């Protein structure tokens, strides 16, 4: 069976277990709606839900893109300069330990309502894995390749472009794949506090009106969106780094 087949089977099993639990224990729809109830809620407002999903998607992608840009710059600085690592690594760890939910009201105060605080929240949530993977990848270049470049008197910039950065890409993509789902989490957190649109806003509004099925429909859309973004990144990795699959053990 192909990877898509196994993934589809996993989804079918999960949805079947959900329907079985909801039916077997006669759980009220207001607490745990059945899959059929969630589908009905989606079909009740499909255009509205897809419009809100598009808003969250834009915030997620923009926040993720900004985190990649910032993470690459800071990660390269940490990897290239020991002083930068000693100065900023403790600050990055401390910042990562701060619950980002606590920053959401402050972002509203600083930036007001709108897209900006939600994009910044997405950036903040997924920023640390990117920095960590970039710094870790650049500092784990095979030493024999570095020695070969030195023996040939290769300039540092050329060594970085031809050896260090390509060797770091597999680990960088690991960090990107961790960060991508976190970006959608950050966007939704921002929508909880500063949103007048987006899937997070739909979840809050549906929960407040006890429309649990609609909230679950928004959550399901968020999950589908995250899956698509994650596997788009996996596809990009396979296209850009074809040698990785050839040089690692097949599963």
N, C-alpha and C positions, 0 to 999 in steps of 0.2 A: 504494500500500500504506500502511496506517495505521502509526502509531508502534509500536503493539503488535505488528503483523505483522513490522515490521523487527526489533524487539527479539527476537521469537521466532525469526526466521530467524538472527539472530546467535548465539543460544544453541545452535540446532541445528548450525550450522557449527562452533562451538567444541567441542561434544560429539563431533561426527563426527570432527574433527581429532584429538581426544584418543584416541578409539577406534582410529583409523587408526594413530597413532603407537605405541600400546600393542601393537597386533597386528602391525604391519609389523616392528618391531624385537624382537618376542618378549620384551618387558620382563616380568620376573617380577612376579606380583601383589603380592608383599611390598614391591616398590619403587614401582611405579605400577599400581594396580589399574585395570581397565577400567571404563567407565561401568556395564556390566552387573553387575560385581562390587560396585560402590558401591551400586547399587540393591538388590542382594541383601542387602548388609550392613544397609541401612536397613530392609528388610522383615523382617530377623531380629529387630530390636529397635525397632519403630516407636514404641510407647508410651513407652519409655525415652528415646529420642532427642527426641521431641516435648516430653516433660517437661523435659529439660535445656535445650532450646531456649527454652521458656517462662521458665525461670530467667534465662538470659542476656538474653532480651528485656526482662524487668523491670529488670535492672541497667542495661541500655543506655538505656532510656527514662528511668529515674530520673536517671542520671548526665547525660544530655543535657539534661533539664529543669533540673537544678540549674545546669549550665554556662550555659544561656540566661539564667537569672535573675541569676547573678553577672556574666556577660558584659555584660548590658544595663546593670547598675548601674555597673560600672567603665568601660565604653565611654562612657556618658553623662558620667561625671565627667571623663574624659580630653578629651572633645569640648567640654565646657562650661568647663573650667578649665585654662588654660595651665600653671599651676604643677603640677597633677596629671599632665599629660602629661610635663612635664620630669622629675618625680620618679619616676614609675612605669613609663614606657615602657621605659627600659633594663632594669629589673628583669623586666618581662614578657618581653622578648626573651631575656634570660639564662635565665629559667626555662623558656621554650619550647625552648631549646637543650639542656636537660638530658634525657638519655634516660630516658623514664618507666619503662622496665624496671628501671632502677637503683633507683627509688623503691618498687617493689613489695615487696621484703623489709622495708623500713622501715615501710610501711603495715601489714604483718602484725604487726610489733612494737608499733606504736602502737595498732592497733585490734583485733588478734586475727583469728581466722578467722571467716568469716561474710560477710554481704552488704556490710558497710560499706566494707572496703578495695577491693572490686571496683567499687562505685559511685563512690567517690572517684577511683579510677584512670580510670574512664570520664570523669569530670568533668575531670580534669587533662589528659587527652589532647585533648579537643575544646574546651577553654576558650579557647585563644589565637585561633583563627579567629573565634569569636564576638565577642570583645573588639575585634579588628582591624576586623571588618566594621561593628560598631556605631559605633566611633569614626570610621572612614572615611566611613560614610554620613552621619553627623550633621555632619561638617565639609565635606561637598561639596554642601550645599544650594545650589541656583541662586541667585546673589547678587541677581538681580532680584526674586525672591520675598521675600528678606530685606529689601531696600530698600523694597518695597511695604508690608510689615508695619510697618516703622519710620515710613514716611510717614503711616500711618494711626494711629500711636500705639498699636499693638497690644501688650498686655502680653506679657512674655517667655514666660510659661507658655502662653498661648494661641498664641503664635507657634510654640512647640515642638510643641504638640499638633496644630495645624492645618496647619503647613507643614514644619517641620524633620523631625519623626519620619515622617510619610507619605512625604516625599521620600527619606528614608534607607532605607525598607523594602525596595526592590529589592536594594540592596547588602547589607542585613542578611540577607536570605534567601539570598544567595550564600554568606555565611559559615555560615549554618545548614546548607546543603546540603553544604558541605565538612565540617562538624563531625559531622553525623549518622553517616556511616560510621566516623569516627574513634572515636565513642563505643562502638561494638561492638568495635572493636579494643582499646580500653582495658579494657572489661569482660572480654574474653578474656585479656588480659595479667594482670589481677587473678586470674582463675581459674587461670592457670598457677601462680601463686605461693601463693595463699591459698584455692584452691577445693577444695571437697569435692562440688561439683555444678556444672552448667553445661556448655556445649559445650567450653569450654577444658579443663575437667577431663576430659571424654570424650576429647579429642584426646591429652592427656598419657597417660591410662591406656591408650588403644588403641595409641599409639606404643610404650609400654613393653612391651606384650604382643605387639608385632609384628602387630597387627591393623590393617594399613594401610587396608584397605577401610572399616572402621568409622571410622577417623580422617577419611578423605575424605568419608564420609557426614556427619559432624559439620561439616566444613568447608563442604560443599555447603549444609547447612541454614543455616549462618551467612551464607553468601552470599545465599541466598534471603531471609533475614530482613533483611539490609541493603538489598537491592533494594526490598522492600516498604516499609521505613521511609523510604527516600529518596524514593520516588515518592508516598508519603503526604504528605511535605513539599512536593513539587512541586505536588500537588493543592491543598494548603492555600494555597500561594502564588497559584495561579491563581484560587482562590475569593476570597481576600482582596485581591488586587491585579489586578483584571481589566483595569485601564487599561494595565498594563505591556505585555501582548501587543499591544494596539491602537496603542501609541505606539512600538514597536520594529519593526525590519524583520523580516518573516516569512521563515522558512527552509523 
